[in-house]
């Protein structure tokens, strides 16, 4: 299973815009906040693995 890393670029209501940080990409991914850890803020670093997002400390 692959692992991807993201940064929370912005939060807009029930959605967050994520940007991949493990590859060069300017694309943003719109993700429902219900799928993300509740404690995220703009600038949070996330890991996506096994179909789950988790905060990177």
mmCIF file of the N, C-alpha and C atoms, coordinates in Angstrom:
data_MODEL
# 
_entry.id   MODEL 
# 
loop_
_atom_site.group_PDB 
_atom_site.id 
_atom_site.type_symbol 
_atom_site.label_atom_id 
_atom_site.label_alt_id 
_atom_site.label_comp_id 
_atom_site.label_asym_id 
_atom_site.label_entity_id 
_atom_site.label_seq_id 
_atom_site.pdbx_PDB_ins_code 
_atom_site.Cartn_x 
_atom_site.Cartn_y 
_atom_site.Cartn_z 
_atom_site.occupancy 
_atom_site.B_iso_or_equiv 
_atom_site.pdbx_formal_charge 
_atom_site.auth_seq_id 
_atom_site.auth_comp_id 
_atom_site.auth_asym_id 
_atom_site.auth_atom_id 
_atom_site.pdbx_PDB_model_num 
ATOM 1   N N  . UNK A 1 1  ? 0.841   -1.174 0.000  1.00 0.00 ? 1  UNK A N  1 
ATOM 2   C CA . UNK A 1 1  ? 0.000   0.000  0.000  1.00 0.00 ? 1  UNK A CA 1 
ATOM 3   C C  . UNK A 1 1  ? 0.889   1.240  0.000  1.00 0.00 ? 1  UNK A C  1 
ATOM 4   N N  . UNK A 1 2  ? 0.533   2.217  -0.794 1.00 0.00 ? 2  UNK A N  1 
ATOM 5   C CA . UNK A 1 2  ? 1.317   3.440  -0.879 1.00 0.00 ? 2  UNK A CA 1 
ATOM 6   C C  . UNK A 1 2  ? 0.953   4.412  0.237  1.00 0.00 ? 2  UNK A C  1 
ATOM 7   N N  . UNK A 1 3  ? 1.882   5.312  0.511  1.00 0.00 ? 3  UNK A N  1 
ATOM 8   C CA . UNK A 1 3  ? 1.679   6.368  1.491  1.00 0.00 ? 3  UNK A CA 1 
ATOM 9   C C  . UNK A 1 3  ? 1.887   7.702  0.800  1.00 0.00 ? 3  UNK A C  1 
ATOM 10  N N  . UNK A 1 4  ? 0.965   8.642  1.015  1.00 0.00 ? 4  UNK A N  1 
ATOM 11  C CA . UNK A 1 4  ? 1.072   9.981  0.438  1.00 0.00 ? 4  UNK A CA 1 
ATOM 12  C C  . UNK A 1 4  ? 1.041   11.000 1.553  1.00 0.00 ? 4  UNK A C  1 
ATOM 13  N N  . UNK A 1 5  ? 1.722   12.129 1.324  1.00 0.00 ? 5  UNK A N  1 
ATOM 14  C CA . UNK A 1 5  ? 1.773   13.207 2.310  1.00 0.00 ? 5  UNK A CA 1 
ATOM 15  C C  . UNK A 1 5  ? 1.156   14.470 1.736  1.00 0.00 ? 5  UNK A C  1 
ATOM 16  N N  . UNK A 1 6  ? 0.413   15.171 2.582  1.00 0.00 ? 6  UNK A N  1 
ATOM 17  C CA . UNK A 1 6  ? -0.308  16.373 2.168  1.00 0.00 ? 6  UNK A CA 1 
ATOM 18  C C  . UNK A 1 6  ? -0.112  17.484 3.185  1.00 0.00 ? 6  UNK A C  1 
ATOM 19  N N  . UNK A 1 7  ? -0.349  18.719 2.729  1.00 0.00 ? 7  UNK A N  1 
ATOM 20  C CA . UNK A 1 7  ? -0.435  19.876 3.608  1.00 0.00 ? 7  UNK A CA 1 
ATOM 21  C C  . UNK A 1 7  ? -1.820  20.474 3.436  1.00 0.00 ? 7  UNK A C  1 
ATOM 22  N N  . UNK A 1 8  ? -2.436  20.878 4.547  1.00 0.00 ? 8  UNK A N  1 
ATOM 23  C CA . UNK A 1 8  ? -3.735  21.539 4.485  1.00 0.00 ? 8  UNK A CA 1 
ATOM 24  C C  . UNK A 1 8  ? -3.480  22.981 4.048  1.00 0.00 ? 8  UNK A C  1 
ATOM 25  N N  . UNK A 1 9  ? -3.923  23.319 2.831  1.00 0.00 ? 9  UNK A N  1 
ATOM 26  C CA . UNK A 1 9  ? -3.699  24.653 2.278  1.00 0.00 ? 9  UNK A CA 1 
ATOM 27  C C  . UNK A 1 9  ? -4.772  25.618 2.763  1.00 0.00 ? 9  UNK A C  1 
ATOM 28  N N  . UNK A 1 10 ? -6.024  25.171 2.760  1.00 0.00 ? 10 UNK A N  1 
ATOM 29  C CA . UNK A 1 10 ? -7.112  26.022 3.221  1.00 0.00 ? 10 UNK A CA 1 
ATOM 30  C C  . UNK A 1 10 ? -8.276  25.157 3.686  1.00 0.00 ? 10 UNK A C  1 
ATOM 31  N N  . UNK A 1 11 ? -9.087  25.765 4.543  1.00 0.00 ? 11 UNK A N  1 
ATOM 32  C CA . UNK A 1 11 ? -10.294 25.102 5.046  1.00 0.00 ? 11 UNK A CA 1 
ATOM 33  C C  . UNK A 1 11 ? -11.465 25.997 4.697  1.00 0.00 ? 11 UNK A C  1 
ATOM 34  N N  . UNK A 1 12 ? -12.466 25.412 4.033  1.00 0.00 ? 12 UNK A N  1 
ATOM 35  C CA . UNK A 1 12 ? -13.631 26.168 3.596  1.00 0.00 ? 12 UNK A CA 1 
ATOM 36  C C  . UNK A 1 12 ? -14.885 25.412 4.012  1.00 0.00 ? 12 UNK A C  1 
ATOM 37  N N  . UNK A 1 13 ? -15.395 25.742 5.189  1.00 0.00 ? 13 UNK A N  1 
ATOM 38  C CA . UNK A 1 13 ? -16.603 25.069 5.666  1.00 0.00 ? 13 UNK A CA 1 
ATOM 39  C C  . UNK A 1 13 ? -16.360 23.601 5.941  1.00 0.00 ? 13 UNK A C  1 
ATOM 40  N N  . UNK A 1 14 ? -17.089 22.748 5.246  1.00 0.00 ? 14 UNK A N  1 
ATOM 41  C CA . UNK A 1 14 ? -17.001 21.306 5.450  1.00 0.00 ? 14 UNK A CA 1 
ATOM 42  C C  . UNK A 1 14 ? -15.938 20.639 4.595  1.00 0.00 ? 14 UNK A C  1 
ATOM 43  N N  . UNK A 1 15 ? -15.106 21.424 3.915  1.00 0.00 ? 15 UNK A N  1 
ATOM 44  C CA . UNK A 1 15 ? -14.093 20.876 3.015  1.00 0.00 ? 15 UNK A CA 1 
ATOM 45  C C  . UNK A 1 15 ? -12.733 21.494 3.290  1.00 0.00 ? 15 UNK A C  1 
ATOM 46  N N  . UNK A 1 16 ? -11.689 20.770 2.923  1.00 0.00 ? 16 UNK A N  1 
ATOM 47  C CA . UNK A 1 16 ? -10.328 21.278 3.040  1.00 0.00 ? 16 UNK A CA 1 
ATOM 48  C C  . UNK A 1 16 ? -9.611  21.025 1.714  1.00 0.00 ? 16 UNK A C  1 
ATOM 49  N N  . UNK A 1 17 ? -8.757  21.959 1.326  1.00 0.00 ? 17 UNK A N  1 
ATOM 50  C CA . UNK A 1 17 ? -7.918  21.809 0.145  1.00 0.00 ? 17 UNK A CA 1 
ATOM 51  C C  . UNK A 1 17 ? -6.561  21.290 0.589  1.00 0.00 ? 17 UNK A C  1 
ATOM 52  N N  . UNK A 1 18 ? -6.158  20.159 0.017  1.00 0.00 ? 18 UNK A N  1 
ATOM 53  C CA . UNK A 1 18 ? -4.889  19.532 0.364  1.00 0.00 ? 18 UNK A CA 1 
ATOM 54  C C  . UNK A 1 18 ? -3.946  19.578 -0.830 1.00 0.00 ? 18 UNK A C  1 
ATOM 55  N N  . UNK A 1 19 ? -2.660  19.768 -0.532 1.00 0.00 ? 19 UNK A N  1 
ATOM 56  C CA . UNK A 1 19 ? -1.622  19.783 -1.572 1.00 0.00 ? 19 UNK A CA 1 
ATOM 57  C C  . UNK A 1 19 ? -0.617  18.696 -1.245 1.00 0.00 ? 19 UNK A C  1 
ATOM 58  N N  . UNK A 1 20 ? -0.283  17.872 -2.239 1.00 0.00 ? 20 UNK A N  1 
ATOM 59  C CA . UNK A 1 20 ? 0.712   16.815 -2.038 1.00 0.00 ? 20 UNK A CA 1 
ATOM 60  C C  . UNK A 1 20 ? 2.063   17.436 -1.753 1.00 0.00 ? 20 UNK A C  1 
ATOM 61  N N  . UNK A 1 21 ? 2.778   16.886 -0.805 1.00 0.00 ? 21 UNK A N  1 
ATOM 62  C CA . UNK A 1 21 ? 4.106   17.390 -0.474 1.00 0.00 ? 21 UNK A CA 1 
ATOM 63  C C  . UNK A 1 21 ? 5.201   16.379 -0.765 1.00 0.00 ? 21 UNK A C  1 
ATOM 64  N N  . UNK A 1 22 ? 4.826   15.149 -1.083 1.00 0.00 ? 22 UNK A N  1 
ATOM 65  C CA . UNK A 1 22 ? 5.836   14.126 -1.358 1.00 0.00 ? 22 UNK A CA 1 
ATOM 66  C C  . UNK A 1 22 ? 6.235   14.080 -2.830 1.00 0.00 ? 22 UNK A C  1 
ATOM 67  N N  . UNK A 1 23 ? 5.522   14.830 -3.681 1.00 0.00 ? 23 UNK A N  1 
ATOM 68  C CA . UNK A 1 23 ? 5.871   14.960 -5.093 1.00 0.00 ? 23 UNK A CA 1 
ATOM 69  C C  . UNK A 1 23 ? 5.686   16.421 -5.502 1.00 0.00 ? 23 UNK A C  1 
ATOM 70  N N  . UNK A 1 24 ? 6.259   16.794 -6.620 1.00 0.00 ? 24 UNK A N  1 
ATOM 71  C CA . UNK A 1 24 ? 6.069   18.142 -7.159 1.00 0.00 ? 24 UNK A CA 1 
ATOM 72  C C  . UNK A 1 24 ? 4.705   18.194 -7.839 1.00 0.00 ? 24 UNK A C  1 
ATOM 73  N N  . UNK A 1 25 ? 3.799   18.971 -7.266 1.00 0.00 ? 25 UNK A N  1 
ATOM 74  C CA . UNK A 1 25 ? 2.469   19.112 -7.845 1.00 0.00 ? 25 UNK A CA 1 
ATOM 75  C C  . UNK A 1 25 ? 1.838   20.390 -7.331 1.00 0.00 ? 25 UNK A C  1 
ATOM 76  N N  . UNK A 1 26 ? 1.207   21.122 -8.215 1.00 0.00 ? 26 UNK A N  1 
ATOM 77  C CA . UNK A 1 26 ? 0.469   22.327 -7.835 1.00 0.00 ? 26 UNK A CA 1 
ATOM 78  C C  . UNK A 1 26 ? -1.023  22.047 -7.687 1.00 0.00 ? 26 UNK A C  1 
ATOM 79  N N  . UNK A 1 27 ? -1.444  20.832 -8.000 1.00 0.00 ? 27 UNK A N  1 
ATOM 80  C CA . UNK A 1 27 ? -2.853  20.463 -7.920 1.00 0.00 ? 27 UNK A CA 1 
ATOM 81  C C  . UNK A 1 27 ? -3.311  20.398 -6.465 1.00 0.00 ? 27 UNK A C  1 
ATOM 82  N N  . UNK A 1 28 ? -4.542  20.824 -6.232 1.00 0.00 ? 28 UNK A N  1 
ATOM 83  C CA . UNK A 1 28 ? -5.146  20.724 -4.912 1.00 0.00 ? 28 UNK A CA 1 
ATOM 84  C C  . UNK A 1 28 ? -6.217  19.647 -4.936 1.00 0.00 ? 28 UNK A C  1 
ATOM 85  N N  . UNK A 1 29 ? -6.362  18.971 -3.817 1.00 0.00 ? 29 UNK A N  1 
ATOM 86  C CA . UNK A 1 29 ? -7.367  17.916 -3.676 1.00 0.00 ? 29 UNK A CA 1 
ATOM 87  C C  . UNK A 1 29 ? -8.398  18.399 -2.661 1.00 0.00 ? 29 UNK A C  1 
ATOM 88  N N  . UNK A 1 30 ? -9.649  18.436 -3.052 1.00 0.00 ? 30 UNK A N  1 
ATOM 89  C CA . UNK A 1 30 ? -10.734 18.852 -2.171 1.00 0.00 ? 30 UNK A CA 1 
ATOM 90  C C  . UNK A 1 30 ? -11.240 17.617 -1.417 1.00 0.00 ? 30 UNK A C  1 
ATOM 91  N N  . UNK A 1 31 ? -11.180 17.677 -0.079 1.00 0.00 ? 31 UNK A N  1 
ATOM 92  C CA . UNK A 1 31 ? -11.537 16.528 0.752  1.00 0.00 ? 31 UNK A CA 1 
ATOM 93  C C  . UNK A 1 31 ? -12.536 16.976 1.815  1.00 0.00 ? 31 UNK A C  1 
ATOM 94  N N  . UNK A 1 32 ? -13.569 16.187 2.029  1.00 0.00 ? 32 UNK A N  1 
ATOM 95  C CA . UNK A 1 32 ? -14.553 16.472 3.076  1.00 0.00 ? 32 UNK A CA 1 
ATOM 96  C C  . UNK A 1 32 ? -13.870 16.397 4.439  1.00 0.00 ? 32 UNK A C  1 
ATOM 97  N N  . UNK A 1 33 ? -14.146 17.370 5.290  1.00 0.00 ? 33 UNK A N  1 
ATOM 98  C CA . UNK A 1 33 ? -13.511 17.414 6.616  1.00 0.00 ? 33 UNK A CA 1 
ATOM 99  C C  . UNK A 1 33 ? -13.893 16.214 7.461  1.00 0.00 ? 33 UNK A C  1 
ATOM 100 N N  . UNK A 1 34 ? -15.028 15.588 7.173  1.00 0.00 ? 34 UNK A N  1 
ATOM 101 C CA . UNK A 1 34 ? -15.438 14.401 7.919  1.00 0.00 ? 34 UNK A CA 1 
ATOM 102 C C  . UNK A 1 34 ? -14.425 13.256 7.748  1.00 0.00 ? 34 UNK A C  1 
ATOM 103 N N  . UNK A 1 35 ? -13.635 13.287 6.684  1.00 0.00 ? 35 UNK A N  1 
ATOM 104 C CA . UNK A 1 35 ? -12.633 12.246 6.430  1.00 0.00 ? 35 UNK A CA 1 
ATOM 105 C C  . UNK A 1 35 ? -11.280 12.582 7.034  1.00 0.00 ? 35 UNK A C  1 
ATOM 106 N N  . UNK A 1 36 ? -11.139 13.787 7.580  1.00 0.00 ? 36 UNK A N  1 
ATOM 107 C CA . UNK A 1 36 ? -9.860  14.267 8.098  1.00 0.00 ? 36 UNK A CA 1 
ATOM 108 C C  . UNK A 1 36 ? -9.897  14.320 9.623  1.00 0.00 ? 36 UNK A C  1 
ATOM 109 N N  . UNK A 1 37 ? -8.714  14.314 10.270 1.00 0.00 ? 37 UNK A N  1 
ATOM 110 C CA . UNK A 1 37 ? -8.692  14.467 11.730 1.00 0.00 ? 37 UNK A CA 1 
ATOM 111 C C  . UNK A 1 37 ? -9.355  15.776 12.140 1.00 0.00 ? 37 UNK A C  1 
ATOM 112 N N  . UNK A 1 38 ? -10.098 15.772 13.214 1.00 0.00 ? 38 UNK A N  1 
ATOM 113 C CA . UNK A 1 38 ? -10.869 16.942 13.655 1.00 0.00 ? 38 UNK A CA 1 
ATOM 114 C C  . UNK A 1 38 ? -9.989  18.127 14.015 1.00 0.00 ? 38 UNK A C  1 
ATOM 115 N N  . UNK A 1 39 ? -8.763  17.889 14.445 1.00 0.00 ? 39 UNK A N  1 
ATOM 116 C CA . UNK A 1 39 ? -7.908  18.960 14.942 1.00 0.00 ? 39 UNK A CA 1 
ATOM 117 C C  . UNK A 1 39 ? -7.060  19.647 13.861 1.00 0.00 ? 39 UNK A C  1 
ATOM 118 N N  . UNK A 1 40 ? -7.342  19.415 12.584 1.00 0.00 ? 40 UNK A N  1 
ATOM 119 C CA . UNK A 1 40 ? -6.538  20.052 11.541 1.00 0.00 ? 40 UNK A CA 1 
ATOM 120 C C  . UNK A 1 40 ? -6.749  21.565 11.518 1.00 0.00 ? 40 UNK A C  1 
ATOM 121 N N  . UNK A 1 41 ? -5.703  22.270 11.108 1.00 0.00 ? 41 UNK A N  1 
ATOM 122 C CA . UNK A 1 41 ? -5.745  23.709 10.852 1.00 0.00 ? 41 UNK A CA 1 
ATOM 123 C C  . UNK A 1 41 ? -4.948  23.929 9.569  1.00 0.00 ? 41 UNK A C  1 
ATOM 124 N N  . UNK A 1 42 ? -5.053  25.127 9.005  1.00 0.00 ? 42 UNK A N  1 
ATOM 125 C CA . UNK A 1 42 ? -4.263  25.419 7.816  1.00 0.00 ? 42 UNK A CA 1 
ATOM 126 C C  . UNK A 1 42 ? -2.789  25.253 8.155  1.00 0.00 ? 42 UNK A C  1 
ATOM 127 N N  . UNK A 1 43 ? -2.083  24.556 7.286  1.00 0.00 ? 43 UNK A N  1 
ATOM 128 C CA . UNK A 1 43 ? -0.665  24.283 7.513  1.00 0.00 ? 43 UNK A CA 1 
ATOM 129 C C  . UNK A 1 43 ? -0.388  22.919 8.131  1.00 0.00 ? 43 UNK A C  1 
ATOM 130 N N  . UNK A 1 44 ? -1.433  22.218 8.585  1.00 0.00 ? 44 UNK A N  1 
ATOM 131 C CA . UNK A 1 44 ? -1.240  20.883 9.155  1.00 0.00 ? 44 UNK A CA 1 
ATOM 132 C C  . UNK A 1 44 ? -0.666  19.942 8.099  1.00 0.00 ? 44 UNK A C  1 
ATOM 133 N N  . UNK A 1 45 ? 0.194   19.045 8.556  1.00 0.00 ? 45 UNK A N  1 
ATOM 134 C CA . UNK A 1 45 ? 0.774   18.024 7.689  1.00 0.00 ? 45 UNK A CA 1 
ATOM 135 C C  . UNK A 1 45 ? 0.016   16.720 7.928  1.00 0.00 ? 45 UNK A C  1 
ATOM 136 N N  . UNK A 1 46 ? -0.388  16.079 6.825  1.00 0.00 ? 46 UNK A N  1 
ATOM 137 C CA . UNK A 1 46 ? -1.162  14.847 6.915  1.00 0.00 ? 46 UNK A CA 1 
ATOM 138 C C  . UNK A 1 46 ? -0.479  13.714 6.173  1.00 0.00 ? 46 UNK A C  1 
ATOM 139 N N  . UNK A 1 47 ? -0.735  12.516 6.642  1.00 0.00 ? 47 UNK A N  1 
ATOM 140 C CA . UNK A 1 47 ? -0.289  11.303 5.954  1.00 0.00 ? 47 UNK A CA 1 
ATOM 141 C C  . UNK A 1 47 ? -1.536  10.530 5.551  1.00 0.00 ? 47 UNK A C  1 
ATOM 142 N N  . UNK A 1 48 ? -1.581  10.066 4.299  1.00 0.00 ? 48 UNK A N  1 
ATOM 143 C CA . UNK A 1 48 ? -2.696  9.253  3.810  1.00 0.00 ? 48 UNK A CA 1 
ATOM 144 C C  . UNK A 1 48 ? -2.164  7.848  3.573  1.00 0.00 ? 48 UNK A C  1 
ATOM 145 N N  . UNK A 1 49 ? -2.711  6.894  4.335  1.00 0.00 ? 49 UNK A N  1 
ATOM 146 C CA . UNK A 1 49 ? -2.247  5.521  4.256  1.00 0.00 ? 49 UNK A CA 1 
ATOM 147 C C  . UNK A 1 49 ? -3.394  4.608  4.646  1.00 0.00 ? 49 UNK A C  1 
ATOM 148 N N  . UNK A 1 50 ? -3.567  3.516  3.930  1.00 0.00 ? 50 UNK A N  1 
ATOM 149 C CA . UNK A 1 50 ? -4.644  2.565  4.203  1.00 0.00 ? 50 UNK A CA 1 
ATOM 150 C C  . UNK A 1 50 ? -6.010  3.246  4.221  1.00 0.00 ? 50 UNK A C  1 
ATOM 151 N N  . UNK A 1 51 ? -6.217  4.173  3.281  1.00 0.00 ? 51 UNK A N  1 
ATOM 152 C CA . UNK A 1 51 ? -7.472  4.883  3.088  1.00 0.00 ? 51 UNK A CA 1 
ATOM 153 C C  . UNK A 1 51 ? -7.866  5.728  4.303  1.00 0.00 ? 51 UNK A C  1 
ATOM 154 N N  . UNK A 1 52 ? -6.868  6.223  5.068  1.00 0.00 ? 52 UNK A N  1 
ATOM 155 C CA . UNK A 1 52 ? -7.116  7.058  6.237  1.00 0.00 ? 52 UNK A CA 1 
ATOM 156 C C  . UNK A 1 52 ? -6.095  8.193  6.273  1.00 0.00 ? 52 UNK A C  1 
ATOM 157 N N  . UNK A 1 53 ? -6.568  9.358  6.729  1.00 0.00 ? 53 UNK A N  1 
ATOM 158 C CA . UNK A 1 53 ? -5.700  10.508 6.935  1.00 0.00 ? 53 UNK A CA 1 
ATOM 159 C C  . UNK A 1 53 ? -5.328  10.583 8.408  1.00 0.00 ? 53 UNK A C  1 
ATOM 160 N N  . UNK A 1 54 ? -4.059  10.899 8.677  1.00 0.00 ? 54 UNK A N  1 
ATOM 161 C CA . UNK A 1 54 ? -3.623  11.101 10.062 1.00 0.00 ? 54 UNK A CA 1 
ATOM 162 C C  . UNK A 1 54 ? -2.664  12.276 10.097 1.00 0.00 ? 54 UNK A C  1 
ATOM 163 N N  . UNK A 1 55 ? -2.606  12.946 11.252 1.00 0.00 ? 55 UNK A N  1 
ATOM 164 C CA . UNK A 1 55 ? -1.696  14.070 11.435 1.00 0.00 ? 55 UNK A CA 1 
ATOM 165 C C  . UNK A 1 55 ? -0.265  13.562 11.554 1.00 0.00 ? 55 UNK A C  1 
ATOM 166 N N  . UNK A 1 56 ? 0.655   14.315 10.944 1.00 0.00 ? 56 UNK A N  1 
ATOM 167 C CA . UNK A 1 56 ? 2.077   14.012 11.084 1.00 0.00 ? 56 UNK A CA 1 
ATOM 168 C C  . UNK A 1 56 ? 2.625   14.945 12.136 1.00 0.00 ? 56 UNK A C  1 
ATOM 169 N N  . UNK A 1 57 ? 3.251   14.425 13.139 1.00 0.00 ? 57 UNK A N  1 
ATOM 170 C CA . UNK A 1 57 ? 3.787   15.256 14.236 1.00 0.00 ? 57 UNK A CA 1 
ATOM 171 C C  . UNK A 1 57 ? 5.155   15.784 13.914 1.00 0.00 ? 57 UNK A C  1 
# 
